[in-house]
């Protein structure tokens, strides 16, 4: 796996460091951020996604809260298909 650091939340304290990396082989993002609260998870489950799709979060998945300021580090559609040009 070849990861590239994309960004960390500006002025982050030493122990709370929302961070984003890009897997340059797959184009996947790896995101370290805040866990969603129980209330946030419940709200997501109440809204759902598409008809017929379950709303439970499987054990191998989680819902995270990504601070707005971190959106600047997410590669845009122009970089899809070529991870080396992302960010």
N, CA and C of each residue as an Amber inpcrd file, in Angstrom:
protein
   261
   0.8570000  -1.1770000   0.0000000   0.0000000   0.0000000   0.0000000
   0.8990000   1.2340000   0.0000000   0.6340000   2.1250000  -0.9250000
   1.3990000   3.3650000  -0.9950000   0.4730000   4.5130000  -0.5990000
   0.6790000   5.0540000   0.5940000  -0.1500000   6.1420000   1.0860000
   0.5190000   7.4770000   0.8900000  -0.3180000   8.4810000   0.6160000
   0.1680000   9.8530000   0.5370000  -0.6430000  10.6950000   1.5140000
   0.0380000  11.4150000   2.3700000  -0.6050000  12.3340000   3.3080000
  -1.2430000  13.4670000   2.5160000  -2.5390000  13.7550000   2.8020000
  -3.2320000  14.8560000   2.1350000  -3.3950000  16.0710000   3.0370000
  -3.7000000  15.8360000   4.3180000  -3.8800000  16.9820000   5.1830000
  -4.2710000  16.5950000   6.5890000  -4.0850000  17.5610000   7.4820000
  -4.4570000  17.4180000   8.8870000  -5.2010000  18.6890000   9.2760000
  -6.1250000  18.5820000  10.2010000  -6.9140000  19.7460000  10.5870000
  -5.9750000  20.8540000  11.0660000  -6.1320000  22.0540000  10.5290000
  -5.2450000  23.1560000  10.9310000  -5.3260000  23.4360000  12.4330000
  -4.2040000  23.7880000  13.0000000  -4.1140000  24.1410000  14.4280000
  -4.6480000  23.0420000  15.3410000  -4.4630000  21.7960000  14.9380000
  -4.9660000  20.6810000  15.7270000  -4.1290000  20.4940000  16.9900000
  -4.7920000  20.1620000  18.0960000  -3.9990000  19.8160000  19.2940000
  -3.2550000  18.5020000  19.0540000  -2.2770000  18.2270000  19.8620000
  -1.4310000  17.0550000  19.6730000  -2.1460000  15.7250000  19.7130000
  -3.2290000  15.5960000  20.4650000  -3.8840000  14.3030000  20.6180000
  -5.1550000  14.1590000  19.7980000  -5.6390000  15.2130000  19.2010000
  -6.8330000  15.1290000  18.3630000  -6.4160000  15.6000000  16.9860000
  -6.2400000  14.6640000  16.0770000  -5.6280000  15.0180000  14.8100000
  -6.3890000  14.4540000  13.6150000  -7.5890000  14.9590000  13.3050000
  -8.2430000  14.4860000  12.0860000  -7.2830000  14.6280000  10.9010000
  -7.0980000  13.5240000  10.1860000  -6.0900000  13.4330000   9.1410000
  -6.6500000  12.6570000   7.9600000  -6.1880000  12.9850000   6.7460000
  -6.6180000  12.2690000   5.5420000  -5.3880000  11.8290000   4.7600000
  -5.4280000  10.5560000   4.3110000  -4.3980000   9.9940000   3.4490000
  -5.0640000   9.4390000   2.1930000  -4.3270000   9.3560000   1.1040000
  -4.7920000   8.7770000  -0.1450000  -4.0060000   7.5090000  -0.4200000
  -4.7200000   6.4060000  -0.6720000  -4.0710000   5.1790000  -1.1320000
  -3.8450000   5.3700000  -2.6300000  -2.6200000   5.5870000  -3.0200000
  -2.3100000   5.9020000  -4.4180000  -2.5130000   4.7220000  -5.3560000
  -2.6020000   3.5110000  -4.8180000  -2.8380000   2.3350000  -5.6640000
  -4.3160000   2.1610000  -5.9940000  -5.2050000   2.4810000  -5.0450000
  -6.6370000   2.2470000  -5.2460000  -7.4400000   3.5330000  -5.4170000
  -6.8890000   4.6600000  -4.9650000  -7.6310000   5.9170000  -4.9740000
  -8.5130000   6.0810000  -3.7530000  -8.4990000   5.1000000  -2.8430000
  -9.3030000   5.1770000  -1.6180000  -8.7300000   6.2200000  -0.6710000
  -9.6140000   6.8010000   0.1380000  -9.1940000   7.7220000   1.1880000
  -9.2010000   6.9910000   2.5190000  -8.2130000   7.2320000   3.3320000
  -8.1940000   6.7520000   4.7070000  -8.3460000   7.9890000   5.5750000
  -9.3250000   7.9710000   6.4550000  -9.6650000   9.1590000   7.2230000
  -9.6570000   8.8460000   8.7120000  -8.8860000   9.6210000   9.4390000
  -8.9170000   9.5840000  10.8980000  -9.7040000  10.8170000  11.3190000
 -10.7690000  10.6130000  12.0720000 -11.5610000  11.7520000  12.5120000
 -12.3600000  11.3690000  13.7380000 -13.2810000  12.2310000  14.1020000
 -14.0810000  12.0240000  15.3090000 -15.1600000  10.9950000  15.0710000
 -15.3960000  10.1130000  16.0500000 -16.5000000   9.1630000  15.9710000
 -17.8060000   9.9360000  16.0540000 -18.7690000   9.5100000  15.2620000
 -20.0980000  10.1010000  15.3650000 -20.6940000   9.7140000  16.7170000
 -21.4650000  10.6300000  17.2860000 -22.1240000  10.3370000  18.5630000
 -23.2850000   9.3800000  18.3160000 -23.8020000   8.8040000  19.3700000
 -24.9650000   7.9170000  19.2340000 -26.1350000   8.6580000  18.6020000
 -26.3290000   9.9260000  18.9730000 -27.4210000  10.7240000  18.4040000
 -27.2090000  10.9390000  16.9040000 -25.9620000  11.1640000  16.4910000
 -25.6740000  11.3610000  15.0690000 -25.8970000  10.0770000  14.2810000
 -25.4660000   8.9520000  14.8360000 -25.6780000   7.6650000  14.1730000
 -27.1770000   7.4020000  14.0450000 -27.9300000   7.6550000  15.1060000
 -29.3800000   7.4430000  15.0700000 -30.0190000   8.3270000  14.0010000
 -29.5910000   9.5790000  13.9020000 -30.1360000  10.4890000  12.8850000
 -29.8410000   9.9570000  11.4850000 -28.6330000   9.4470000  11.2600000
 -28.2880000   8.8600000   9.9580000 -29.1860000   7.6600000   9.6610000
 -29.4160000   6.8390000  10.6710000 -30.2570000   5.6570000  10.4850000
 -31.7030000   6.0490000  10.1940000 -32.1810000   7.1090000  10.8270000
 -33.5500000   7.5590000  10.5890000 -33.7370000   8.0760000   9.1700000
 -32.7350000   8.7570000   8.6460000 -32.8120000   9.2780000   7.2800000
 -32.6170000   8.1540000   6.2700000 -31.6960000   7.2360000   6.5620000
 -31.4380000   6.1300000   5.6500000 -30.6920000   6.5800000   4.4140000
 -30.6870000   5.7240000   3.3990000 -29.9840000   6.0670000   2.1650000
 -30.8690000   5.7620000   0.9580000 -30.9370000   4.4960000   0.5460000
 -31.7800000   4.1460000  -0.5920000 -32.7780000   3.0760000  -0.1580000
 -33.9510000   3.0260000  -0.8100000 -34.9510000   2.0290000  -0.4330000
 -34.3810000   0.6120000  -0.4670000 -34.7050000  -0.1570000   0.5510000
 -34.2680000  -1.5410000   0.6290000 -32.8800000  -1.7360000   1.2090000
 -32.1980000  -0.6540000   1.4910000 -30.8460000  -0.7510000   2.0540000
 -30.9490000  -0.6140000   3.5700000 -30.3300000  -1.5160000   4.3080000
 -30.3900000  -1.4820000   5.7600000 -29.7840000  -0.2160000   6.3450000
 -30.1890000   0.1060000   7.5570000 -29.6590000   1.3000000   8.2070000
 -28.7310000   0.9750000   9.3700000 -28.5940000  -0.3170000   9.6920000
 -27.6500000  -0.6830000  10.7440000 -26.2250000  -0.5040000  10.2280000
 -25.3110000  -0.1190000  11.1110000 -23.9110000   0.0260000  10.7530000
 -23.2150000  -1.2890000  11.1010000 -22.7070000  -2.0110000  10.0940000
 -22.0520000  -3.2890000  10.3640000 -20.8430000  -3.1120000  11.2780000
 -20.4700000  -4.1710000  11.9580000 -19.3400000  -4.1230000  12.8870000
 -18.0380000  -3.6840000  12.2130000 -17.8880000  -3.9670000  10.9280000
 -16.6370000  -3.6220000  10.2390000 -16.6820000  -2.2090000   9.6420000
 -17.7390000  -1.4470000   9.9090000 -17.8660000  -0.0680000   9.4320000
 -18.1450000   0.8540000  10.6090000 -18.0070000   2.1500000  10.3750000
 -18.3350000   3.1390000  11.3940000 -18.7760000   4.4200000  10.7000000
 -19.3870000   5.3150000  11.4260000 -19.7330000   6.6370000  10.9210000
 -18.8180000   7.6160000  11.6330000 -18.1370000   8.4460000  10.8530000
 -17.2590000   9.4510000  11.4410000 -17.7990000  10.8380000  11.1270000
 -17.4040000  11.8030000  11.9270000 -17.7300000  13.2100000  11.6670000
 -16.4480000  13.8630000  11.1680000 -16.4960000  14.3550000   9.9360000
 -15.3470000  15.0230000   9.3440000 -15.5710000  16.5250000   9.4440000
 -14.7280000  17.2550000  10.1740000 -14.9030000  18.6950000  10.2980000
 -14.9000000  19.3840000   8.9290000 -15.7230000  20.4060000   8.7800000
 -15.8590000  21.1280000   7.5210000 -14.5100000  21.5660000   6.9580000
 -13.6220000  22.0210000   7.8090000 -12.3220000  22.5120000   7.3620000
 -11.5060000  21.4130000   6.6770000 -11.8100000  20.1480000   6.9490000
 -11.0750000  19.0430000   6.3510000 -11.5120000  18.7520000   4.9220000
 -12.6660000  19.2620000   4.4980000 -13.1610000  19.0070000   3.1400000
 -12.1890000  19.5210000   2.0860000 -11.3860000  20.5050000   2.4310000
 -10.4220000  21.0530000   1.4760000  -9.3870000  20.0240000   1.0280000
  -9.2020000  18.9780000   1.8030000  -8.1900000  17.9770000   1.4980000
  -8.7340000  16.7900000   0.6980000 -10.0500000  16.7420000   0.4670000
 -10.6420000  15.6320000  -0.2710000 -10.4690000  15.8860000  -1.7680000
  -9.8370000  14.9470000  -2.4770000  -9.6350000  15.1310000  -3.9120000
 -10.9740000  15.2670000  -4.6340000 -11.0250000  16.1320000  -5.6160000
 -12.2400000  16.3480000  -6.3800000 -12.3880000  15.3650000  -7.5220000
 -13.5320000  15.4170000  -8.2260000 -13.8050000  14.4790000  -9.3190000
 -12.7710000  14.5450000 -10.4390000 -12.1290000  15.6840000 -10.6210000
 -11.1330000  15.8090000 -11.6910000  -9.9500000  14.8800000 -11.4750000
  -9.7690000  14.3840000 -10.2390000  -8.6430000  13.5010000  -9.9510000
  -9.0380000  12.0380000  -9.9890000 -10.3270000  11.7170000 -10.2030000
 -10.7630000  10.3220000 -10.2510000 -10.1190000   9.6260000 -11.4290000
  -9.7640000   8.3740000 -11.1900000  -9.1690000   7.5900000 -12.2580000
  -7.6680000   7.7470000 -12.3530000  -7.1150000   8.7420000 -11.6820000
  -5.6670000   8.9110000 -11.6670000  -5.2610000   9.4160000 -10.3020000
  -5.0560000   8.4770000  -9.3890000  -4.7590000   8.8250000  -7.9940000
  -3.5040000   9.6650000  -7.8560000  -2.5650000   9.5470000  -8.7720000
  -1.3280000  10.2930000  -8.6440000  -1.5290000  11.7910000  -8.8490000
  -2.6830000  12.1940000  -9.4410000  -2.9680000  13.5980000  -9.6290000
  -3.8740000  14.1480000  -8.5460000  -4.2840000  13.3130000  -7.5790000
  -5.2160000  13.7480000  -6.5370000  -4.5860000  14.8060000  -5.6600000
  -5.4850000  15.6530000  -5.1450000  -5.1200000  16.7260000  -4.2160000
  -4.1300000  17.6360000  -4.8800000
